[in-house]
Amino acid sequence: MCGRFNIITDPSAWMSALDVVRSSDDPGRFEPRYNIGPSEPPRPAGSRRATPRRITRVPIAYRRGDEFVGEDAIWPLIPVWARGEVPRYSTANARSEEMAGKNSYRNAWKREQRCLIYASGFFEWQARPGRKVKQPWHIRLRGQDDFAFGGLWESSRAGDGTEVLSCTIVTLPANSLMREIHNAGRNRHRMPLILPRDRQRAWLDSSPESAMGLVAAVRSDALEAWPLSTAVNNPNLNDPRILEPVTLGS
C-alpha cells in the first residue's frame, strides 16, 4: 500500500504552480522530512508507553468553493463520525475499488472531497527468499523532485468542537515494478495513486466519474527505485542517510 513517504523538497513552488491559496500567510521555514509515518491512534487507558503519541500532519491541496486551498492535514484520515480521533484500524490508505462504498471514505468520496498530498518519494518493503527481514525500497518519479498522491480529505469535529482536517492516500493495483517490490502481506501488489503535475488539477476539478478515470497506475518505466538499509524501518528516524542506496546480497 503506502504507509511511509518523504518530503525533501519545499512544496511552496508546487502550490504556487497550482494557484493554491495558503491557509496561513506564514507557513514557516521548510525542513525536509525523510521518513513520514502516519499518526498513532489513542493509547489504551493505563498504557505504560512513555514516548509521546505521534501525530503526523502533511501538506495537501484541495478545492474549497472556487479556489484551491493549501493546508496541513492529519494523516491518516479521521472519519467524519470519529470525533476528531485517529481510528485504531488503519485509514492511511483508501483502496480505489472500495472508497465509494466503504464506511470510512464514503462521505469524502460522495462530497467530492479529493485532495493532493505532496511527496518526494515513498517506501515499500519486499519479501526476499531466504530472508526473514523484508528489504526496504525507495521509489519516486524518474527525474522529478516531487509529485502528488491522489487522496481524499475529511473534516471531523473533536469533542470540544474543533475542526480536524485529515487525509488518506488512494491506492490501486500495482504496475509490474511495484508488484515485484510490494510482494508480501495481505495487501500485496498495491501501489499509491501517483499524479504527475499534468494530472493533478484534474483530480481536484473533475466529476466523480472523470476522477475515477484518473485512477491508473503510472508506467513502471516512469518510476525509479533503489534498495535501502533497514534503518528506515524506524519511523522516528529522520535522517537523509536513510535514502542512500545499498547493494543487495544474493
N, C-alpha and C positions, 0 to 999 in steps of 0.2 A: 504494500500500500504506500503510504508516505508518512512515516512517523517522526522524521527528523530532517531538517534542512538548514540552510545557512543564508545569511545576507551579508555579503562582504563588500558591496558597492552601495553608495548613498542612493536612496530611492528618490531624491529630490528631482533629478533630471527626468526620471521616468514619469513622475507625477506632473511635471511641467509639460511634457510631451502630450499627455492625456488631457491637459487643461483641467487638472484636478484642483479643487479649492480645499486648502488645508483646514482642518478643524481648529488649528492653533496657529497663530502668527509667529510663534517661536517654537519650532519643532525641536530645537536643541542641537547640540553637536553630534554628528553621526559617529558611531563607533561600530566597527564590524562585529558581527555575531556569527561565530564559526560553527556553532553546534546547538541549534534551537530544538528543544523538545517541548511537547505540549504541556499545558498546565496539569497539575495534580488535583484530583478530587479531594474534598474534605476528608480528614483522617478520622477514624472511628474514635468515639469517646474513650478516654483512657489510654490513647496511643502513647507509646514510650519513645517515639521518634523525636529527637531533639532538634533536627535540622528544620529550617523554615520550609513551609509548603511552597512549591514552585508555581507561580502564576506567570504565564507567558503571554505577552502581547506582541503582535506583529502588524506591520503596515499593510493596510488594504485600501483599495479604491472601490467605490460603489456609487450607484446613482441615487440621488435624493432629490426628488422633484425634477427640475430642469437642469441640474448641474451634477458634476461628479465630485464627490467628497472624498478626501483622504483622512483616515483616522487610524489609530492603533486599536486593534480588536483582540480580545482574548481568544487564544487558540487552545483547546478545541471549541466547537460550537456548544452553546448552552441552550437547550430547547426553550421555547417561549414559555412553557409551563413550569420550568425548573427553578424559578425564584432566584435567578442570578447565580446559581451554584453549578460548578462543573460536575456533570454526572459521573457515577462510578463506572459505567460502561463507556467504552471508547466512542467518541464522536469526532475524533481528529480527522477522519476521512468519511466521505459520503459516497457510497457506490452509485455510479451513474444510473445503473439499472433499477435502483431502489429509491432514489431521492424524491421522486414524485409521490411515492406512497408510504414511505416509512415514517413512523410517528415523529421521530426526532427532526426530520428535514422537510416534512410535507408542507408545513406552514411557510417556510422560507421559499420553497420552490413555487408554490401556488401564488405567493405575493411577488414573485419575480425579484427576490432579494439575492441576486447574483453579485459576486464581487471578484476582484482580482487580488491575489495575495502575492506580494513582491518576493522574489527569491533570486539567489545567485546560483544555487545548486542544491542537490538533495542527496540523501544517503539511503542505501538499501544493503541488506545482508544476504549473502549467498551460502547455501549449504554445499560443501565440497566432500567428495568421497574420502572416507578415512579420517576426517577431521571432526572433532567434537564441537569446536568453536566456529561459528559462522564467520565468513570473510566479509568485512565491510567494504563497500564501494562508494565512490563519489561520482555523481552523474550531473551533467549540465548540458545546456545547448552548445553545440560546437561553435567556437569562435565568438561567443557572445558573453558579455559580462553579467547579463541579467535576463530575466523573463518573468512571467507571472503564472502562477497556478490559477486555474479556474476554480472558484469557490462559491459557497453560499454564506450569507451573513444572517444573523438573527439578533433581535433585541428582546431581552428578558428583564423583568423588574425584580430587583432584590427585595428582601423583606422590608427594608427601610425606604422603598420607593425609588431607589437609584436605578437608572437605566444602565444595563450591562450589554455592551456590544461584543459579539463573538463571531467566530467564523469556522468553517471546515473546508478541507481540500477535497475536491471531487476526484474520484479515481475511476479507472476503466480497465478493460482487458489490456494486457501488456503487448508491446511490439516484440519482435524477435530478440532484440538485445536485452530488454528487460525481463523476458521470460528466462533467459539464461542466468541473470543475476538474482532476480526475486523468485527463487525456485523452491522455497520451502514454507511450511506452515499452512494454516487453514486458508489464508488469503493470498496464497502464492499466485504468481503470474498476473499481478496487477501493477499499475503504474499511475502516477498522478496525471491529471489533465494539465498539459503544458501548453500555454498560449503564447506564441511569438507576438511581437508587437503589432503585426498587421492583423491580428485576430482579436486583440484584447478589447477594443472599443465595441466590437460586435457582440462579445459575450455580455456586456453591460446593456447594450441598446436593443438587442433582438427580442422578438417574441419568444415565448417558451418553445415553440416548435422549431424556430430557427436556431435558438440557442442549443437545443438538443442536437442539431445538425453539426454543431461545432465540437461535440464530444467525440473526438477521434484521437487516436494515438499519433504522436509525431513519428516520422520515419526513423528507423534505427540509425541511419547514417546522419541524421540531424543532431544526434547526441554523441557525447564523448564521455568515457567512464574510465576510472582507474582504481586499483585496489589500495586500501589504506591500512594503517596499523589499527589494531583493536583498541587503541587509546580512545578512539571516537566512541566506543561503547559507553563511556561515562558521560551522561548528558550534562553534567555540571562542568565539564572541561571545555573552556572557551579559549582555544589556542590555535593560531594559524598553522602550527606544525601538524595538526591532525589531518590536514589536507595534502600532506606530502605523500607521493606515491611510494608503494613498497613493491618489492619483487616477490612474486608468488613462487613458493616451492612446489615441487612435483607432488 
